[in-house]
Amino acid sequence: MKIAIEAQRIFRINKHGMDFVALETIRELQKNDIENEYYILVAPGKDHCLKESLNFHILEIKCPSYPLWEQVALPMAIRKIKPDILHCTSNTAPLCCSVPLVLTLHDIIFLEKRIHNNKSLYQNIGWYYRRFIVPRILTKCKQIITVSQFECNRIRETLHLPQKQIIAIHNGFSDHFYPIEETYKITQKYIPSKKYLFFLGNTDPKKNTSRTLKAYSIYIKQSPTPPLPLLIADLKEETIDQILKQENIEEIKPMLHYPGYITHTDLPAIYNGAQTFLYTSLRESFGIPILEAMACGTPVITSNTSAIPEVAGKGAIMVDPHDPLAIAAQLLKLEQNLSYRNQQIQYGLERVKLFSWRQTARQLLKVYQAIH
């Protein structure tokens, strides 16, 4: 087969969830599939994280905006390549496509009622773009892939899709996430303390930042030992200030460290250095950071909502993300109960053995073969 894969944003430096799913899956296909010919379609960027090989070709397509890139430049490239399949990896696809289409639809959060308005202009534009495009391309897709059984059922029921048109293929996690002892050389770039708590948040309301910071303020007050500082990724100071004022917890600011974006190569050290990882989202279609932290031997406090239980498993620490007291109680328990802490570390290390990018790529290849 001749397979085209849209991976527009994998060369950008500040990659996020969907970018890594596409990148890691493509890497595994490149390692293990020598029979088919691949064309990886990307936008120019500084992080050339994927190299060409005998049957893997990388085509950089320049275009001034994401919608123009996807709706004009990508179809033009497809007409030249003439592949047997086009796989679009990030929720949307061209409205006009001349070849069989496979779509990875990570979630349909953009079709659900918004809890709060997102303060990020970039994310707001993307939200409206997906709301317009996705309903119009679904009937054109030979196969729709999503990342969890929870999301598969939700998409099927919400959009009234045929049973066979959508399937779930779990994500994996990168193999550079594992327990390491020496972390401070890297973690000191982001936080001076050798011991800390870690929270991966952003401006998206689903990340539940306000309640998580409220829980942290309760932990500070109730900890019988000097409380640990909190490292927060992906949040600017002005956003943090607004939340602290809103929650009336401005006094905790000296305990917070907010370096902004943390590079993916530094994340293994960040997870390993953390005493606990907080992933207290209101809504996730999968939750790769849960696996990354578990693979590093770091206890995880996460939510009992959406697809998270499917990923974290029955033995994980799962709380009501709407309840700051419940989050704080688990922080305190992990701090004070060593056997409980060790139990969670061992559980996580076993749990992650169920997930891998190799397994993801193998299932994806079966989808390509079934269509062809």
GIPEJO-V631615 format. One record per pair of residues at least 4 apart in sequence whose ideal C-beta (glycine too) atoms are under 6 Angstrom apart, sorted by the first residue. I is the first residue (numbers start at 1). J is the second residue. D is the distance in Angstrom with one decimal. If there is no record, write none. Layout:
# GIPEJO-V631615
I;J;D, I;J;D
This chain:
# GIPEJO-V631615
1;36;4.6, 1;84;4.7, 1;372;5.1, 2;37;4.9, 2;83;4.5, 2;84;5.2, 3;36;5.6, 3;38;5.2, 3;83;6.0, 3;85;5.2, 3;368;6.0, 4;39;4.6, 4;81;5.7, 4;83;4.0, 4;86;4.7, 5;40;5.3, 5;87;4.8, 6;41;5.2, 6;88;4.5, 6;89;5.8, 7;22;4.4, 7;40;5.5, 7;42;5.4, 7;89;5.8, 8;43;4.9, 9;19;5.0, 10;19;5.3, 10;22;5.7, 10;23;4.6, 10;42;5.8, 11;42;5.3, 11;45;2.9, 11;47;5.4, 12;45;4.5, 13;46;5.5, 13;47;5.0, 14;261;5.1, 15;19;3.9, 15;20;5.8, 18;90;4.6, 18;106;5.9, 20;24;5.8, 21;171;5.7, 22;89;4.1, 24;357;4.4, 25;360;5.5, 25;361;5.3, 28;357;4.8, 28;358;5.2, 28;361;3.5, 29;33;5.0, 29;361;5.0, 30;53;6.0, 30;56;5.1, 37;55;5.0, 38;56;4.8, 39;57;5.1, 39;59;5.9, 39;81;5.3, 40;58;4.9, 41;59;5.2, 41;77;5.9, 42;60;5.7, 44;60;5.0, 44;62;5.9, 52;56;5.7, 52;57;5.9, 52;58;5.3, 61;73;4.9, 61;77;5.8, 63;68;4.9, 63;69;3.8, 63;73;4.4, 67;71;5.6, 68;72;5.1, 69;73;5.0, 70;74;5.2, 70;94;6.0, 71;94;5.7, 74;94;5.6, 75;94;4.7, 75;96;5.7, 78;86;5.8, 79;98;5.9, 83;99;5.7, 84;372;5.5, 85;100;5.3, 85;102;6.0, 85;368;5.8, 85;371;5.9, 86;99;5.2, 86;101;5.5, 87;102;4.3, 88;93;3.9, 88;103;5.3, 89;104;4.9, 91;105;5.6, 91;106;5.8, 91;130;5.6, 92;130;5.8, 92;133;4.5, 93;101;5.9, 93;103;5.4, 93;137;5.0, 95;136;6.0, 97;101;5.1, 100;142;4.6, 100;371;5.6, 101;140;5.6, 101;141;5.1, 102;143;5.0, 103;141;4.7, 103;144;5.1, 104;145;4.8, 105;144;5.4, 105;146;5.3, 106;147;5.7, 106;285;5.2, 107;151;5.6, 107;285;3.6, 108;155;5.5, 108;158;6.0, 110;127;5.0, 110;130;4.3, 110;131;5.4, 115;205;5.0, 116;205;4.1, 118;123;5.0, 118;124;5.5, 118;203;5.9, 119;203;5.2, 120;203;4.5, 130;134;5.4, 142;371;5.0, 143;367;5.4, 144;165;5.7, 144;166;4.2, 145;169;5.4, 146;151;4.5, 146;152;5.1, 146;155;5.8, 146;168;5.7, 147;171;5.3, 147;285;5.4, 147;286;4.3, 148;168;5.7, 148;285;5.9, 148;286;5.2, 148;307;3.8, 148;310;5.3, 149;168;4.7, 150;307;3.9, 150;310;5.5, 151;285;4.4, 151;307;5.8, 152;166;5.7, 152;168;4.1, 154;158;6.0, 155;159;5.8, 155;166;5.8, 156;161;4.9, 156;166;5.5, 161;165;4.9, 161;166;5.2, 169;360;5.8, 169;363;4.6, 170;355;6.0, 171;286;5.1, 171;288;5.5, 172;355;5.0, 172;356;4.5, 172;357;3.6, 172;360;5.0, 173;177;5.6, 173;288;5.9, 173;291;4.1, 173;292;5.2, 173;295;5.9, 176;268;5.6, 177;268;5.2, 177;292;4.6, 177;295;4.2, 177;296;5.5, 178;295;5.9, 179;296;5.9, 179;297;4.1, 180;272;5.1, 183;187;5.1, 183;269;4.2, 183;272;4.8, 183;273;4.0, 184;188;5.5, 184;194;5.7, 186;266;5.2, 186;269;3.8, 187;269;5.6, 187;273;4.2, 190;259;4.5, 191;196;5.4, 191;231;4.7, 191;257;4.3, 193;229;5.1, 195;228;5.5, 195;275;5.6, 196;228;5.4, 196;229;5.0, 196;231;5.1, 197;228;5.2, 197;230;4.9, 197;276;5.2, 198;231;5.0, 198;274;3.8, 198;277;5.0, 199;212;5.8, 199;232;5.1, 199;278;4.3, 200;233;5.0, 200;289;5.4, 201;207;4.5, 201;209;4.4, 201;232;5.9, 201;235;5.5, 202;207;5.6, 202;234;4.2, 206;281;5.6, 206;282;4.9, 206;283;4.4, 207;281;5.6, 208;212;5.6, 208;280;5.2, 208;281;5.6, 208;282;4.9, 208;321;5.1, 209;243;6.0, 210;243;5.0, 210;247;5.7, 211;324;5.1, 212;278;5.8, 212;280;4.9, 213;243;5.8, 214;247;5.1, 214;324;4.1, 215;324;3.9, 215;327;3.5, 215;328;4.5, 216;230;5.4, 217;249;4.2, 217;252;4.9, 218;324;6.0, 218;328;3.8, 219;223;5.8, 219;328;4.5, 219;331;4.5, 220;227;4.5, 220;252;5.9, 222;332;5.9, 223;227;4.3, 228;275;5.9, 229;255;5.0, 230;256;5.4, 231;257;5.0, 232;258;4.7, 233;262;4.7, 235;239;5.3, 235;240;5.6, 235;258;5.4, 237;258;6.0, 240;258;5.7, 244;249;5.4, 244;250;4.6, 244;253;5.9, 262;266;5.6, 262;270;5.9, 266;270;6.0, 269;273;6.0, 271;293;4.8, 271;296;3.9, 271;298;5.0, 272;296;4.7, 274;298;5.4, 276;299;5.2, 276;334;5.3, 277;293;4.0, 277;298;5.1, 277;300;5.0, 278;301;5.4, 279;289;5.6, 279;290;5.6, 279;302;4.5, 280;303;5.5, 280;321;4.7, 280;327;5.7, 281;303;5.6, 282;321;5.3, 283;306;4.8, 284;306;5.3, 284;307;5.6, 284;308;5.5, 285;307;5.5, 286;307;5.6, 286;311;6.0, 287;308;5.3, 287;311;4.8, 290;300;5.7, 290;302;5.8, 290;311;5.5, 290;312;5.4, 291;295;6.0, 291;352;5.1, 291;355;5.6, 293;298;4.5, 293;300;5.0, 294;300;6.0, 294;348;3.1, 294;351;5.7, 294;352;5.0, 295;352;4.5, 297;345;5.1, 299;334;5.3, 299;341;5.8, 299;344;4.2, 301;317;5.0, 301;330;4.8, 302;308;5.4, 302;312;5.4, 302;318;5.7, 303;308;5.0, 303;321;4.1, 304;318;4.1, 308;312;5.6, 312;316;3.6, 313;351;5.0, 315;347;4.5, 317;330;5.4, 319;326;4.2, 319;327;5.6, 319;330;5.9, 320;326;5.4, 333;337;5.3, 333;340;5.9, 334;341;5.1
